[in-house]
């Protein structure tokens, strides 16, 4: 483990005014998104779409790193430049999703456990050799009747910590992502309690597995009402609850926190992030690691004419990146959207 390298990479990932673009969708998820805009999902169409995203002019102004999928980290631009090399030249850190997805937790049919630890050490060594500088592993926590169980929280927390330890051994900064799903009609208070319990379990396991927190990043859910709740909390309530939950659970030594958008609209995710960063000094930087909330406008525009709308789609992505970069600094205004 190179502690100095891990810390410097973690710091760069949450640099002021910057965040992370997640384009690590599996082939199945990518197909659903392509289907929504009428584009056939092939290896070449996925490559072309991701090239459009990666080559957006000025992207590094507000994007510090990009999370890639196994297929994508091995691909290249149309002129033959490896995606990883292109990102390095652009001043953007290449990252890689390494989990094998969420599957039914044995003994708990309504809950999920993320798999992928088997063979992970060798895969991390390969990704590091290709040029990855950080990695990501996502756990899924569902709020429902009598769930999540302690067994689900502890199993996922342990897997996240083992993954993080293997990452740091391979000199890759681990992004630890315990996503508390927005699905359901739960209240803000319910989400607060479950998120707090989830983060307690995760950081207990990170401590047990000897993780160097300064060289790790948390990808956190916001404390937010369920998507089916008829009386959802407003922006300030979400921001206040989220920050308080993090203060209750996340050690100050952590390298930084990036949020997932998790079913929020593009503007909602940006507004929540901005509101949190207006709350004053906090122990860690609060940034973003958005997938759909950054990509959606660009995907829609590109999908209308993949051969001819590249520049227009890139402008959409650059705009969303800029808006979220401003939110990281607490300088976002909805009026800026019209610009």
N, C-alpha and C positions, 0 to 999 in steps of 0.2 A: 504494500500500500504506500503510495506517495501522498502523504498528508497535505503537503503544500500544493500539489497539483489539484487534489480534490477540492480544497478550499477555494482556490483561485477560479476553478471552473464553476463551482456553486455560486460564487460571487458574481461571475459574469452572466450566469443564467438569470439572475434577478437584478441586473444593473438598472440604474434609475431610468425610468421611461421606457423600459423594454420588458417583453414577456416572450412566451413560447407558443409557437404554432404547432398544433398536433395534427399530423396527417398520417396517423398510424392505424387508420381503419383497416380491418381485415378485408379480404376479398369479398366476403358475404355482405358486410356493411357497405362497402364501396358500391356493390351492385345495387343495393337498395337506393342509395343516393343517386346513382346514375340513372336508374329506372325512373326516378322522380322527375328527371329533366329530359328523359327520352334519349339517352345515350347508351349504346351497347357497351357492356362492361367486359373488355378484353384486356389482356396484358398490355397491349400497345395503347389503348385508350386510357388506362390507368397511368401509364408512364407519361403520356402526353399531358394529361391533366395535372399531374404532380410537377412536371417540368414547368408548366404555366405558373403554378404557385411559387416554386422555388426561384424562378428567374424574374420575379416581380422587381422592377427597378426600385432601388431605395429601401428594400425590405429590411435591411439590417439596421435602419434607423430606429425601428420599434420592435424588431424581432431578434432576440438573443440566441434562440435555439429552435430547432425543428425536430419533432419526434417522428421518426420514420418507421415503416413496417419492414419485415424481413425482405419482401420482394423489392421494396423501394430502395433500400440501402445498397442493393446490388445493381441498380439501374443507372442509366446515364442520359444526358441530354441528347438531342438529335445530332449534335456535332461530335458526340463520342466522349464528352467530359463526364466523368463519374459524378453522380449527384453529390457524394460526400466531398469530393474535391471542389466542386462548384461552391458548395456552402463554405468550405474552409476559405476559399479565395474571397468570398463575399463577407467574411467576418462573422459567420453564423455557425454556432456549434451544432454538429450532427448528433442526434440522439436516436435511440432504438427501443421500441416496445419489445419486451422479452417474455411476458407471460403467455400462457397457452389458453387463456380464456376462462370464464366462470362456468362451473359445472355444478350439478346438484350435489349438495353436501350429504354424504352417506349418513343415514339415520335421521336426517332433517330435510325431508323432501321439498319444503317450501323455501329453503335457503341455499345459498351458493358458496362454493369454495373455489378460489382461483388456483389452477394447476400450472405446472411448468417448471418445478424445481429440478426434476430429474434431467440430468445432462446440462443444467444451466451453466455450470462452471466452464465447460468447453465452448458453449455458445457465446458466452461473454468474452472469452479469449479471442474467438473469431471476430466478433463485432468490434472489439478494441483494435484488432489488427486492420480491419477494414477502415477504421477511422472514427468510430463512435466515441463520444466524450462523456455521454451520460445515458442512462437507461430509465425505463418506466415499467412499473407493475401495478395493475389495477385490481383492487378487491371490490366486491359489490355487497352492500349492506341494504337490505330491504326493511322498511318500516311497515309493520302489519300487526295483526292480532297475535299477541304473545311472541312476536319476533321483532328484532333479532334475539336469538338465544345467546347465552354466554358462550356456548360451544362454538357458534358461528363466529362471534367476535374474536375469540381466542385463537381459533384455527387460522383465520385470515390474518390476524396480527402476527402470528408466528411465521406464516409463509412470507409476509412482507418483510419481516426482519431477517429471515434467512436469505431472501433475495438481496436485501440491502447489503448484508455482510459479503456475499459473493461479488456484488458489484464493486464494493470498495477494495476487495482483494484484487480485482482486475483493473483497478484505477479508473473506474467509471463512477460518476456521481449518481446515486440512486434517487429517482423520483418515487416517493412512496405515496400511493394513491388509494386511500380507503374511501370509496365513493358511497355516500349515503344517498340512495335514490330519491328523486323528487316525486316519484309515482305514488299516488294514493291521496287520501283526504286528510292526512294528519295535520295537526296544528303546528305553529311555530315552536311552541313549548315542547311538543313531542319531538320535533326534529332536534331541538337544542339538547334534550336529554340523551337521545340516541347518538348524536354526533359526539357529545362529551364522553359517553361511555366507550365509543369506538376509538376515539383519540387516546383516551387513557390506556386502553388495551394495546394500541399500537406502540405508544412510547414506552410502556412497560417492557414490551418485547424488544424494541430497539435497544433499550438499556441492557437487557439480559444478553443480547447478541453482540454487545460491545461495538455498537455503531458509533462512528465519529460524527456527531450531529452537525458540526460545522461544515462537513463535506456531504451533506444530504439535504434534499428538498422535499417538503410535504406538498402534495397536490390535494387540496382540500375541497370538500363540498361547502357551499354556503349554508348557513342555518336558514331555512326557507320553508314556507308553508307547502303542503302537498299540492300537486298540480290540479287535483280535483276538489280542493277546499274552496267553498263558496265565499269565504272571508279571508283572503290571503293577506299576509302582512305586507306593509308598504316598504319602500326602499330604505328609509331610515331605520325602521324596525329590524329589517333583515341585517343591515350593516351593524347595528348595535349588538344584536344577538350573536352574530358571527364573531365579531371581535371579542366579545366577552367569553364565548366558548373557547376560542383559541387561547386567550390569556389564562383560562382555567386549566389548560391541558398541555400546551406546547412549550417546551423549554426555550429559554431565551437564546441558548447556544445554537439553535438550528440555523442552517444556512439561509433559509428563506421559505416563503409560502407562496405557491401559485394556486389559483382557483380554477376549477373546472366549471364549465357553464351549465352542464347537467340538465338540459331541457328548458333553460331560460331562453327568451328571445335575445337577439343580438343586442338590442339597446338596453334591455333589462340587465344583462350580464355586465355591460359596461357601466351602467348607472350604479349598480351595487358596489362594484369595485371602486369607483370614484368616491362614493359615500364613505367607504371604510378608510380610504386614504386621506380623507378630510378630517379624520377624528383625532389627529395629533400623533405624536411620536409613539411608535410601537417597537417591541424588541427585535422584530424581523421585518424585512421588506415584504410587502404584499403585492403580488403581481398576478399574471394570468397565464394559463395554459389551455387555450381554447381550441376546439376543433371546429365543430359546426358553427359556433357563434362568430368565428372569423371567416370561415369558408363559404357559408351559405349564399351570400349575394354573388360572390365570384363564381360559384358552381352554376347558379341559375343563368348568369350572363353567358358563361362559357358554353353551357349546354345548348343554348339557343343557336349557336354557330361555332362549334369547336375550332374550325379552320380560320374563322375570321374575327372572332371576338376576344382574342388573347389579350390585347392591350386594354380593352374595356374591362375585362374580368380582373386583370391585374390592378387596375385603378380601384376597383371595388375592394380587393384584398388590402391594398395599401391604405385605403381610407379607414377600414375597420381596425387595422393594426395601429394607425395613428390615434384613433379615438381611444383605444385601450391603453396605448402608451401615455396619453394625457391622463387617463383615469388612474394609472399607477402613481402619478404625481399629484393626484387630487385636483386636476385642472380641466376636467371634462365638463362641457356644457352641451345640453341637447341641441342648442341652436347651431352648434358646429356641424351637426349632421348634414345640414343643407349645403355646406360648403363642399 
